[in-house]
Amino acid sequence: MHEFEYFAPKDLKEALDLLSSGRGKYAAIAGGTDLLPAVRAGKAKPESLVDISRLKGLDHLRSGPEGLEIGPLVTHTKIALAPELNGPFKLLAEASLSIGGAQVRNRGTIGGNIAFGSPAGDTIPALLALDAVLTLQSKKGKREVKIVDFFTGPGQTVMKSDEIIVNIEIARASKAAASSFIKFGRRNAMAISLVSAGAYVELSDGHFKELRVALGSVAPMVVRASSCEEALRGKEADPRLIEEASKKVVDDISPISDIRASAEYRGLLAQVLLKRSINQAVAALARA
Amino acid sequence: MKEKEISFKLNGADVAVSVLPNESLLKVLRRKLGFTGTKEGCGKGDCGACTVILDGDAVDSCLVLAMQVDGREVMTIEGLGTRENLHPLQHNFIHLGAIQCGFCTPGQLMSAKAFLDKNPRPTRDEIKVAISGNLCRCTGYVKIIDAIEVTAEGKLAAS
């Protein structure tokens, strides 16, 4: 197996100093559920691992007047169960619950899911639909990056090798907001998504005041279904209009064929899941 | 690579062992500590055969670096019960046909134990979700779910 050194820094400062001293050859590890398989498959070859999993101050999940703040070390188990995510941001809890199985969810973190940057990363469509803002920190300081600007390709992000995510912020929603996340896999658990869809809607007088839908596994990165969003913004939240708008999804995605599904199937599934997630979010609002 | 001594609680007892940075908890349990009850099925977190309980949570031990358990508490299948003193989960797995080849069994039991400790009165659907990270190629899962359900009801299957 690939050899590496291991550091267990006692605080964030020491961790960031280590990552900086690694000059791109050190990698941060938390749950390791994506990183360790990648190292064992020869896809990642860090010289050293910097264990951030026990650093204090990075596992917060707090709701405030400004919105929600989530630390990178919060595990998928905790996100799936968080009462703070019971309202308009529910799709994030649904997304985390869809990941792996209990064992993976107990170790895997939201920060890791984002940083690994897979186009199939399940929390990513939820965070895109919520317009999350990430705070990255290095020895040199902090910076904020909107999640929509974070990814540059499959497994590629704007994060530098000496940075880690230290906060995920989701701005407070208006009252009349709801969300829904749907993932299709070849199994109900332990599955990489064939297609995933995360929808966030705000209604005003039965019309879409705001609509954000993100799709996973249908492009080199998770994408927003902008054409469909534009077709529906301001319009009535009517199933027929949603159906019509969903046909525009072909303009927003570029699915591939792989061992899990054909590009053609993914294209059809993307349209259906986009429709369903919007309809489910609208229905959730009607019930509220 | 720099070897380091770690110390942790294993099935209630203090252990100290020298490990390498790239050694998983799974490998250290099996090869350095002789606790071979935990199995390696895939080595990449897909099958759950290596499930152990770390600070109360079921985890895939192949995805935990040994160095990461320094100062923590680990429970393996060996800590669940003994031949003379079976845990109710083990009794029910045996007597309800939840074991065929037995390879997935330690992992299933660890997932079940960690789950019932947190959710002592689950629905059948909740049990299914709890073991969805444990693959079984033999049984078709029904009897495993039955055994966990019966245990949760506080019953012991007829021997």
Chai-1 contact restraints between the chains, C-beta under 6 A:
chainA,res_idxA,chainB,res_idxB,connection_type,confidence,min_distance_angstrom,max_distance_angstrom,comment,restraint_id
A,M1,B,N22,contact,1.0,0.0,6.0,A-B,restraint_1
A,E3,B,M1,contact,1.0,0.0,6.0,A-B,restraint_2
A,E3,B,N22,contact,1.0,0.0,6.0,A-B,restraint_3
A,F4,B,P21,contact,1.0,0.0,6.0,A-B,restraint_4
A,F4,B,N22,contact,1.0,0.0,6.0,A-B,restraint_5
A,E5,B,K2,contact,1.0,0.0,6.0,A-B,restraint_6
A,E5,B,P21,contact,1.0,0.0,6.0,A-B,restraint_7
A,Y6,B,P21,contact,1.0,0.0,6.0,A-B,restraint_8
A,Y6,B,M67,contact,1.0,0.0,6.0,A-B,restraint_9
A,G32,B,L63,contact,1.0,0.0,6.0,A-B,restraint_10
A,T33,B,G45,contact,1.0,0.0,6.0,A-B,restraint_11
A,T33,B,L63,contact,1.0,0.0,6.0,A-B,restraint_12
A,L36,B,L63,contact,1.0,0.0,6.0,A-B,restraint_13
A,P37,B,K44,contact,1.0,0.0,6.0,A-B,restraint_14
A,G101,B,S132,contact,1.0,0.0,6.0,A-B,restraint_15
A,G101,B,G133,contact,1.0,0.0,6.0,A-B,restraint_16
A,A102,B,A58,contact,1.0,0.0,6.0,A-B,restraint_17
A,A102,B,A130,contact,1.0,0.0,6.0,A-B,restraint_18
A,A102,B,G133,contact,1.0,0.0,6.0,A-B,restraint_19
A,Q103,B,G48,contact,1.0,0.0,6.0,A-B,restraint_20
A,Q103,B,T51,contact,1.0,0.0,6.0,A-B,restraint_21
A,Q103,B,A58,contact,1.0,0.0,6.0,A-B,restraint_22
A,Q103,B,V59,contact,1.0,0.0,6.0,A-B,restraint_23
A,Q103,B,D60,contact,1.0,0.0,6.0,A-B,restraint_24
A,Q103,B,G133,contact,1.0,0.0,6.0,A-B,restraint_25
A,V104,B,G45,contact,1.0,0.0,6.0,A-B,restraint_26
A,N106,B,D57,contact,1.0,0.0,6.0,A-B,restraint_27
A,N106,B,V59,contact,1.0,0.0,6.0,A-B,restraint_28
A,R107,B,V59,contact,1.0,0.0,6.0,A-B,restraint_29
A,A189,B,S132,contact,1.0,0.0,6.0,A-B,restraint_30
